[in-house]
Amino acid sequence: MKLLSIIIPVYNAEKYLKECIDSILEQSFEDFELLLIDDGSKDSSGLICDSYAQEDERVKSFHLENGGPSRARNYGIRKAIGEYI
């Protein structure tokens, strides 16, 4: 079990998404999972999420139909395995 679950709802964020993900993955603390919840993005955000999930075992990528950030966040909470969210 991971100590920390970090949930990021993603919607059409391709312009800033890599910088966001990289800043989390570059932290010295490593006992976490990063859940990227693509909320029906129309740009390449979903592909970026999948790419990071394939490259780093701490990253998980999920895809939903657009339902808003609260729905995406709640989905992430249900999928989280960390002791803290």
Phi and psi restraints in degrees (range 20) as a CNS / XPLOR table:
assign (resid 1 and name C) (resid 2 and name N)
       (resid 2 and name CA) (resid 2 and name C) 1.0 -82.3 20.0 2
assign (resid 2 and name N) (resid 2 and name CA)
       (resid 2 and name C) (resid 3 and name N) 1.0 153.3 20.0 2
assign (resid 2 and name C) (resid 3 and name N)
       (resid 3 and name CA) (resid 3 and name C) 1.0 -76.2 20.0 2
assign (resid 3 and name N) (resid 3 and name CA)
       (resid 3 and name C) (resid 4 and name N) 1.0 -37.3 20.0 2
assign (resid 3 and name C) (resid 4 and name N)
       (resid 4 and name CA) (resid 4 and name C) 1.0 -131.8 20.0 2
assign (resid 4 and name N) (resid 4 and name CA)
       (resid 4 and name C) (resid 5 and name N) 1.0 136.2 20.0 2
assign (resid 4 and name C) (resid 5 and name N)
       (resid 5 and name CA) (resid 5 and name C) 1.0 -113.7 20.0 2
assign (resid 5 and name N) (resid 5 and name CA)
       (resid 5 and name C) (resid 6 and name N) 1.0 125.3 20.0 2
assign (resid 5 and name C) (resid 6 and name N)
       (resid 6 and name CA) (resid 6 and name C) 1.0 -108.8 20.0 2
assign (resid 6 and name N) (resid 6 and name CA)
       (resid 6 and name C) (resid 7 and name N) 1.0 123.4 20.0 2
assign (resid 6 and name C) (resid 7 and name N)
       (resid 7 and name CA) (resid 7 and name C) 1.0 -112.0 20.0 2
assign (resid 7 and name N) (resid 7 and name CA)
       (resid 7 and name C) (resid 8 and name N) 1.0 126.9 20.0 2
assign (resid 7 and name C) (resid 8 and name N)
       (resid 8 and name CA) (resid 8 and name C) 1.0 -124.9 20.0 2
assign (resid 8 and name N) (resid 8 and name CA)
       (resid 8 and name C) (resid 9 and name N) 1.0 108.4 20.0 2
assign (resid 8 and name C) (resid 9 and name N)
       (resid 9 and name CA) (resid 9 and name C) 1.0 -69.2 20.0 2
assign (resid 9 and name N) (resid 9 and name CA)
       (resid 9 and name C) (resid 10 and name N) 1.0 134.0 20.0 2
assign (resid 9 and name C) (resid 10 and name N)
       (resid 10 and name CA) (resid 10 and name C) 1.0 -123.2 20.0 2
assign (resid 10 and name N) (resid 10 and name CA)
       (resid 10 and name C) (resid 11 and name N) 1.0 128.4 20.0 2
assign (resid 10 and name C) (resid 11 and name N)
       (resid 11 and name CA) (resid 11 and name C) 1.0 -146.2 20.0 2
assign (resid 11 and name N) (resid 11 and name CA)
       (resid 11 and name C) (resid 12 and name N) 1.0 114.1 20.0 2
assign (resid 11 and name C) (resid 12 and name N)
       (resid 12 and name CA) (resid 12 and name C) 1.0 46.4 20.0 2
assign (resid 12 and name N) (resid 12 and name CA)
       (resid 12 and name C) (resid 13 and name N) 1.0 54.3 20.0 2
assign (resid 12 and name C) (resid 13 and name N)
       (resid 13 and name CA) (resid 13 and name C) 1.0 -116.0 20.0 2
assign (resid 13 and name N) (resid 13 and name CA)
       (resid 13 and name C) (resid 14 and name N) 1.0 22.2 20.0 2
assign (resid 13 and name C) (resid 14 and name N)
       (resid 14 and name CA) (resid 14 and name C) 1.0 -56.0 20.0 2
assign (resid 14 and name N) (resid 14 and name CA)
       (resid 14 and name C) (resid 15 and name N) 1.0 -29.7 20.0 2
assign (resid 14 and name C) (resid 15 and name N)
       (resid 15 and name CA) (resid 15 and name C) 1.0 -66.5 20.0 2
assign (resid 15 and name N) (resid 15 and name CA)
       (resid 15 and name C) (resid 16 and name N) 1.0 -33.0 20.0 2
assign (resid 15 and name C) (resid 16 and name N)
       (resid 16 and name CA) (resid 16 and name C) 1.0 -118.9 20.0 2
assign (resid 16 and name N) (resid 16 and name CA)
       (resid 16 and name C) (resid 17 and name N) 1.0 -6.1 20.0 2
assign (resid 16 and name C) (resid 17 and name N)
       (resid 17 and name CA) (resid 17 and name C) 1.0 -63.8 20.0 2
assign (resid 17 and name N) (resid 17 and name CA)
       (resid 17 and name C) (resid 18 and name N) 1.0 -45.1 20.0 2
assign (resid 17 and name C) (resid 18 and name N)
       (resid 18 and name CA) (resid 18 and name C) 1.0 -60.9 20.0 2
assign (resid 18 and name N) (resid 18 and name CA)
       (resid 18 and name C) (resid 19 and name N) 1.0 -42.7 20.0 2
assign (resid 18 and name C) (resid 19 and name N)
       (resid 19 and name CA) (resid 19 and name C) 1.0 -62.4 20.0 2
assign (resid 19 and name N) (resid 19 and name CA)
       (resid 19 and name C) (resid 20 and name N) 1.0 -40.7 20.0 2
assign (resid 19 and name C) (resid 20 and name N)
       (resid 20 and name CA) (resid 20 and name C) 1.0 -63.2 20.0 2
assign (resid 20 and name N) (resid 20 and name CA)
       (resid 20 and name C) (resid 21 and name N) 1.0 -50.3 20.0 2
assign (resid 20 and name C) (resid 21 and name N)
       (resid 21 and name CA) (resid 21 and name C) 1.0 -65.0 20.0 2
assign (resid 21 and name N) (resid 21 and name CA)
       (resid 21 and name C) (resid 22 and name N) 1.0 -45.3 20.0 2
assign (resid 21 and name C) (resid 22 and name N)
       (resid 22 and name CA) (resid 22 and name C) 1.0 -59.9 20.0 2
assign (resid 22 and name N) (resid 22 and name CA)
       (resid 22 and name C) (resid 23 and name N) 1.0 -38.9 20.0 2
assign (resid 22 and name C) (resid 23 and name N)
       (resid 23 and name CA) (resid 23 and name C) 1.0 -64.6 20.0 2
assign (resid 23 and name N) (resid 23 and name CA)
       (resid 23 and name C) (resid 24 and name N) 1.0 -32.1 20.0 2
assign (resid 23 and name C) (resid 24 and name N)
       (resid 24 and name CA) (resid 24 and name C) 1.0 -75.1 20.0 2
assign (resid 24 and name N) (resid 24 and name CA)
       (resid 24 and name C) (resid 25 and name N) 1.0 -45.8 20.0 2
assign (resid 24 and name C) (resid 25 and name N)
       (resid 25 and name CA) (resid 25 and name C) 1.0 -67.7 20.0 2
assign (resid 25 and name N) (resid 25 and name CA)
       (resid 25 and name C) (resid 26 and name N) 1.0 -23.1 20.0 2
assign (resid 25 and name C) (resid 26 and name N)
       (resid 26 and name CA) (resid 26 and name C) 1.0 -85.6 20.0 2
assign (resid 26 and name N) (resid 26 and name CA)
       (resid 26 and name C) (resid 27 and name N) 1.0 -1.2 20.0 2
assign (resid 26 and name C) (resid 27 and name N)
       (resid 27 and name CA) (resid 27 and name C) 1.0 -66.7 20.0 2
assign (resid 27 and name N) (resid 27 and name CA)
       (resid 27 and name C) (resid 28 and name N) 1.0 152.5 20.0 2
assign (resid 27 and name C) (resid 28 and name N)
       (resid 28 and name CA) (resid 28 and name C) 1.0 -72.5 20.0 2
assign (resid 28 and name N) (resid 28 and name CA)
       (resid 28 and name C) (resid 29 and name N) 1.0 -27.5 20.0 2
assign (resid 28 and name C) (resid 29 and name N)
       (resid 29 and name CA) (resid 29 and name C) 1.0 -74.1 20.0 2
assign (resid 29 and name N) (resid 29 and name CA)
       (resid 29 and name C) (resid 30 and name N) 1.0 127.6 20.0 2
assign (resid 29 and name C) (resid 30 and name N)
       (resid 30 and name CA) (resid 30 and name C) 1.0 -120.5 20.0 2
assign (resid 30 and name N) (resid 30 and name CA)
       (resid 30 and name C) (resid 31 and name N) 1.0 -3.3 20.0 2
assign (resid 30 and name C) (resid 31 and name N)
       (resid 31 and name CA) (resid 31 and name C) 1.0 -87.6 20.0 2
assign (resid 31 and name N) (resid 31 and name CA)
       (resid 31 and name C) (resid 32 and name N) 1.0 66.9 20.0 2
assign (resid 31 and name C) (resid 32 and name N)
       (resid 32 and name CA) (resid 32 and name C) 1.0 -147.4 20.0 2
assign (resid 32 and name N) (resid 32 and name CA)
       (resid 32 and name C) (resid 33 and name N) 1.0 163.8 20.0 2
assign (resid 32 and name C) (resid 33 and name N)
       (resid 33 and name CA) (resid 33 and name C) 1.0 -120.2 20.0 2
assign (resid 33 and name N) (resid 33 and name CA)
       (resid 33 and name C) (resid 34 and name N) 1.0 145.4 20.0 2
assign (resid 33 and name C) (resid 34 and name N)
       (resid 34 and name CA) (resid 34 and name C) 1.0 -114.9 20.0 2
assign (resid 34 and name N) (resid 34 and name CA)
       (resid 34 and name C) (resid 35 and name N) 1.0 114.4 20.0 2
assign (resid 34 and name C) (resid 35 and name N)
       (resid 35 and name CA) (resid 35 and name C) 1.0 -101.5 20.0 2
assign (resid 35 and name N) (resid 35 and name CA)
       (resid 35 and name C) (resid 36 and name N) 1.0 115.9 20.0 2
assign (resid 35 and name C) (resid 36 and name N)
       (resid 36 and name CA) (resid 36 and name C) 1.0 -101.1 20.0 2
assign (resid 36 and name N) (resid 36 and name CA)
       (resid 36 and name C) (resid 37 and name N) 1.0 115.0 20.0 2
assign (resid 36 and name C) (resid 37 and name N)
       (resid 37 and name CA) (resid 37 and name C) 1.0 -107.9 20.0 2
assign (resid 37 and name N) (resid 37 and name CA)
       (resid 37 and name C) (resid 38 and name N) 1.0 99.7 20.0 2
assign (resid 37 and name C) (resid 38 and name N)
       (resid 38 and name CA) (resid 38 and name C) 1.0 -75.7 20.0 2
assign (resid 38 and name N) (resid 38 and name CA)
       (resid 38 and name C) (resid 39 and name N) 1.0 116.4 20.0 2
assign (resid 38 and name C) (resid 39 and name N)
       (resid 39 and name CA) (resid 39 and name C) 1.0 -96.7 20.0 2
assign (resid 39 and name N) (resid 39 and name CA)
       (resid 39 and name C) (resid 40 and name N) 1.0 54.4 20.0 2
assign (resid 39 and name C) (resid 40 and name N)
       (resid 40 and name CA) (resid 40 and name C) 1.0 74.2 20.0 2
assign (resid 40 and name N) (resid 40 and name CA)
       (resid 40 and name C) (resid 41 and name N) 1.0 36.2 20.0 2
assign (resid 40 and name C) (resid 41 and name N)
       (resid 41 and name CA) (resid 41 and name C) 1.0 -58.7 20.0 2
assign (resid 41 and name N) (resid 41 and name CA)
       (resid 41 and name C) (resid 42 and name N) 1.0 144.9 20.0 2
assign (resid 41 and name C) (resid 42 and name N)
       (resid 42 and name CA) (resid 42 and name C) 1.0 -96.8 20.0 2
assign (resid 42 and name N) (resid 42 and name CA)
       (resid 42 and name C) (resid 43 and name N) 1.0 -10.5 20.0 2
assign (resid 42 and name C) (resid 43 and name N)
       (resid 43 and name CA) (resid 43 and name C) 1.0 -99.7 20.0 2
assign (resid 43 and name N) (resid 43 and name CA)
       (resid 43 and name C) (resid 44 and name N) 1.0 -158.1 20.0 2
assign (resid 43 and name C) (resid 44 and name N)
       (resid 44 and name CA) (resid 44 and name C) 1.0 -90.1 20.0 2
assign (resid 44 and name N) (resid 44 and name CA)
       (resid 44 and name C) (resid 45 and name N) 1.0 16.4 20.0 2
assign (resid 44 and name C) (resid 45 and name N)
       (resid 45 and name CA) (resid 45 and name C) 1.0 -56.7 20.0 2
assign (resid 45 and name N) (resid 45 and name CA)
       (resid 45 and name C) (resid 46 and name N) 1.0 -43.3 20.0 2
assign (resid 45 and name C) (resid 46 and name N)
       (resid 46 and name CA) (resid 46 and name C) 1.0 -61.2 20.0 2
assign (resid 46 and name N) (resid 46 and name CA)
       (resid 46 and name C) (resid 47 and name N) 1.0 -39.9 20.0 2
assign (resid 46 and name C) (resid 47 and name N)
       (resid 47 and name CA) (resid 47 and name C) 1.0 -67.2 20.0 2
assign (resid 47 and name N) (resid 47 and name CA)
       (resid 47 and name C) (resid 48 and name N) 1.0 -37.7 20.0 2
assign (resid 47 and name C) (resid 48 and name N)
       (resid 48 and name CA) (resid 48 and name C) 1.0 -63.2 20.0 2
assign (resid 48 and name N) (resid 48 and name CA)
       (resid 48 and name C) (resid 49 and name N) 1.0 -44.8 20.0 2
assign (resid 48 and name C) (resid 49 and name N)
       (resid 49 and name CA) (resid 49 and name C) 1.0 -58.6 20.0 2
assign (resid 49 and name N) (resid 49 and name CA)
       (resid 49 and name C) (resid 50 and name N) 1.0 -46.8 20.0 2
assign (resid 49 and name C) (resid 50 and name N)
       (resid 50 and name CA) (resid 50 and name C) 1.0 -62.0 20.0 2
assign (resid 50 and name N) (resid 50 and name CA)
       (resid 50 and name C) (resid 51 and name N) 1.0 -39.4 20.0 2
assign (resid 50 and name C) (resid 51 and name N)
       (resid 51 and name CA) (resid 51 and name C) 1.0 -61.7 20.0 2
assign (resid 51 and name N) (resid 51 and name CA)
       (resid 51 and name C) (resid 52 and name N) 1.0 -45.3 20.0 2
assign (resid 51 and name C) (resid 52 and name N)
       (resid 52 and name CA) (resid 52 and name C) 1.0 -66.0 20.0 2
assign (resid 52 and name N) (resid 52 and name CA)
       (resid 52 and name C) (resid 53 and name N) 1.0 -37.9 20.0 2
assign (resid 52 and name C) (resid 53 and name N)
       (resid 53 and name CA) (resid 53 and name C) 1.0 -64.0 20.0 2
assign (resid 53 and name N) (resid 53 and name CA)
       (resid 53 and name C) (resid 54 and name N) 1.0 -34.0 20.0 2
assign (resid 53 and name C) (resid 54 and name N)
       (resid 54 and name CA) (resid 54 and name C) 1.0 -74.0 20.0 2
assign (resid 54 and name N) (resid 54 and name CA)
       (resid 54 and name C) (resid 55 and name N) 1.0 -28.8 20.0 2
assign (resid 54 and name C) (resid 55 and name N)
       (resid 55 and name CA) (resid 55 and name C) 1.0 -88.1 20.0 2
assign (resid 55 and name N) (resid 55 and name CA)
       (resid 55 and name C) (resid 56 and name N) 1.0 -26.0 20.0 2
assign (resid 55 and name C) (resid 56 and name N)
       (resid 56 and name CA) (resid 56 and name C) 1.0 -136.2 20.0 2
assign (resid 56 and name N) (resid 56 and name CA)
       (resid 56 and name C) (resid 57 and name N) 1.0 123.1 20.0 2
assign (resid 56 and name C) (resid 57 and name N)
       (resid 57 and name CA) (resid 57 and name C) 1.0 -67.2 20.0 2
assign (resid 57 and name N) (resid 57 and name CA)
       (resid 57 and name C) (resid 58 and name N) 1.0 -16.6 20.0 2
assign (resid 57 and name C) (resid 58 and name N)
       (resid 58 and name CA) (resid 58 and name C) 1.0 -76.3 20.0 2
assign (resid 58 and name N) (resid 58 and name CA)
       (resid 58 and name C) (resid 59 and name N) 1.0 -15.6 20.0 2
assign (resid 58 and name C) (resid 59 and name N)
       (resid 59 and name CA) (resid 59 and name C) 1.0 -100.1 20.0 2
assign (resid 59 and name N) (resid 59 and name CA)
       (resid 59 and name C) (resid 60 and name N) 1.0 133.2 20.0 2
assign (resid 59 and name C) (resid 60 and name N)
       (resid 60 and name CA) (resid 60 and name C) 1.0 -124.6 20.0 2
assign (resid 60 and name N) (resid 60 and name CA)
       (resid 60 and name C) (resid 61 and name N) 1.0 138.4 20.0 2
assign (resid 60 and name C) (resid 61 and name N)
       (resid 61 and name CA) (resid 61 and name C) 1.0 -118.1 20.0 2
assign (resid 61 and name N) (resid 61 and name CA)
       (resid 61 and name C) (resid 62 and name N) 1.0 131.3 20.0 2
assign (resid 61 and name C) (resid 62 and name N)
       (resid 62 and name CA) (resid 62 and name C) 1.0 -128.7 20.0 2
assign (resid 62 and name N) (resid 62 and name CA)
       (resid 62 and name C) (resid 63 and name N) 1.0 151.0 20.0 2
assign (resid 62 and name C) (resid 63 and name N)
       (resid 63 and name CA) (resid 63 and name C) 1.0 -127.9 20.0 2
assign (resid 63 and name N) (resid 63 and name CA)
       (resid 63 and name C) (resid 64 and name N) 1.0 130.1 20.0 2
assign (resid 63 and name C) (resid 64 and name N)
       (resid 64 and name CA) (resid 64 and name C) 1.0 -125.8 20.0 2
assign (resid 64 and name N) (resid 64 and name CA)
       (resid 64 and name C) (resid 65 and name N) 1.0 161.4 20.0 2
assign (resid 64 and name C) (resid 65 and name N)
       (resid 65 and name CA) (resid 65 and name C) 1.0 -73.2 20.0 2
assign (resid 65 and name N) (resid 65 and name CA)
       (resid 65 and name C) (resid 66 and name N) 1.0 151.1 20.0 2
assign (resid 65 and name C) (resid 66 and name N)
       (resid 66 and name CA) (resid 66 and name C) 1.0 -57.4 20.0 2
assign (resid 66 and name N) (resid 66 and name CA)
       (resid 66 and name C) (resid 67 and name N) 1.0 124.9 20.0 2
assign (resid 66 and name C) (resid 67 and name N)
       (resid 67 and name CA) (resid 67 and name C) 1.0 -144.5 20.0 2
assign (resid 67 and name N) (resid 67 and name CA)
       (resid 67 and name C) (resid 68 and name N) 1.0 3.0 20.0 2
assign (resid 67 and name C) (resid 68 and name N)
       (resid 68 and name CA) (resid 68 and name C) 1.0 99.9 20.0 2
assign (resid 68 and name N) (resid 68 and name CA)
       (resid 68 and name C) (resid 69 and name N) 1.0 160.6 20.0 2
assign (resid 68 and name C) (resid 69 and name N)
       (resid 69 and name CA) (resid 69 and name C) 1.0 -65.4 20.0 2
assign (resid 69 and name N) (resid 69 and name CA)
       (resid 69 and name C) (resid 70 and name N) 1.0 -32.0 20.0 2
assign (resid 69 and name C) (resid 70 and name N)
       (resid 70 and name CA) (resid 70 and name C) 1.0 -66.7 20.0 2
assign (resid 70 and name N) (resid 70 and name CA)
       (resid 70 and name C) (resid 71 and name N) 1.0 -42.5 20.0 2
assign (resid 70 and name C) (resid 71 and name N)
       (resid 71 and name CA) (resid 71 and name C) 1.0 -64.6 20.0 2
assign (resid 71 and name N) (resid 71 and name CA)
       (resid 71 and name C) (resid 72 and name N) 1.0 -42.7 20.0 2
assign (resid 71 and name C) (resid 72 and name N)
       (resid 72 and name CA) (resid 72 and name C) 1.0 -64.2 20.0 2
assign (resid 72 and name N) (resid 72 and name CA)
       (resid 72 and name C) (resid 73 and name N) 1.0 -43.5 20.0 2
assign (resid 72 and name C) (resid 73 and name N)
       (resid 73 and name CA) (resid 73 and name C) 1.0 -61.7 20.0 2
assign (resid 73 and name N) (resid 73 and name CA)
       (resid 73 and name C) (resid 74 and name N) 1.0 -46.2 20.0 2
assign (resid 73 and name C) (resid 74 and name N)
       (resid 74 and name CA) (resid 74 and name C) 1.0 -63.2 20.0 2
assign (resid 74 and name N) (resid 74 and name CA)
       (resid 74 and name C) (resid 75 and name N) 1.0 -36.8 20.0 2
assign (resid 74 and name C) (resid 75 and name N)
       (resid 75 and name CA) (resid 75 and name C) 1.0 -61.0 20.0 2
assign (resid 75 and name N) (resid 75 and name CA)
       (resid 75 and name C) (resid 76 and name N) 1.0 -44.8 20.0 2
assign (resid 75 and name C) (resid 76 and name N)
       (resid 76 and name CA) (resid 76 and name C) 1.0 -61.3 20.0 2
assign (resid 76 and name N) (resid 76 and name CA)
       (resid 76 and name C) (resid 77 and name N) 1.0 -39.2 20.0 2
assign (resid 76 and name C) (resid 77 and name N)
       (resid 77 and name CA) (resid 77 and name C) 1.0 -61.3 20.0 2
assign (resid 77 and name N) (resid 77 and name CA)
       (resid 77 and name C) (resid 78 and name N) 1.0 -40.8 20.0 2
assign (resid 77 and name C) (resid 78 and name N)
       (resid 78 and name CA) (resid 78 and name C) 1.0 -66.6 20.0 2
assign (resid 78 and name N) (resid 78 and name CA)
       (resid 78 and name C) (resid 79 and name N) 1.0 -31.0 20.0 2
assign (resid 78 and name C) (resid 79 and name N)
       (resid 79 and name CA) (resid 79 and name C) 1.0 -87.5 20.0 2
assign (resid 79 and name N) (resid 79 and name CA)
       (resid 79 and name C) (resid 80 and name N) 1.0 -15.2 20.0 2
assign (resid 79 and name C) (resid 80 and name N)
       (resid 80 and name CA) (resid 80 and name C) 1.0 -67.1 20.0 2
assign (resid 80 and name N) (resid 80 and name CA)
       (resid 80 and name C) (resid 81 and name N) 1.0 142.9 20.0 2
assign (resid 80 and name C) (resid 81 and name N)
       (resid 81 and name CA) (resid 81 and name C) 1.0 -118.8 20.0 2
assign (resid 81 and name N) (resid 81 and name CA)
       (resid 81 and name C) (resid 82 and name N) 1.0 -1.0 20.0 2
assign (resid 81 and name C) (resid 82 and name N)
       (resid 82 and name CA) (resid 82 and name C) 1.0 -71.1 20.0 2
assign (resid 82 and name N) (resid 82 and name CA)
       (resid 82 and name C) (resid 83 and name N) 1.0 156.6 20.0 2
assign (resid 82 and name C) (resid 83 and name N)
       (resid 83 and name CA) (resid 83 and name C) 1.0 -68.3 20.0 2
assign (resid 83 and name N) (resid 83 and name CA)
       (resid 83 and name C) (resid 84 and name N) 1.0 -34.2 20.0 2
assign (resid 83 and name C) (resid 84 and name N)
       (resid 84 and name CA) (resid 84 and name C) 1.0 -124.0 20.0 2
assign (resid 84 and name N) (resid 84 and name CA)
       (resid 84 and name C) (resid 85 and name N) 1.0 147.4 20.0 2
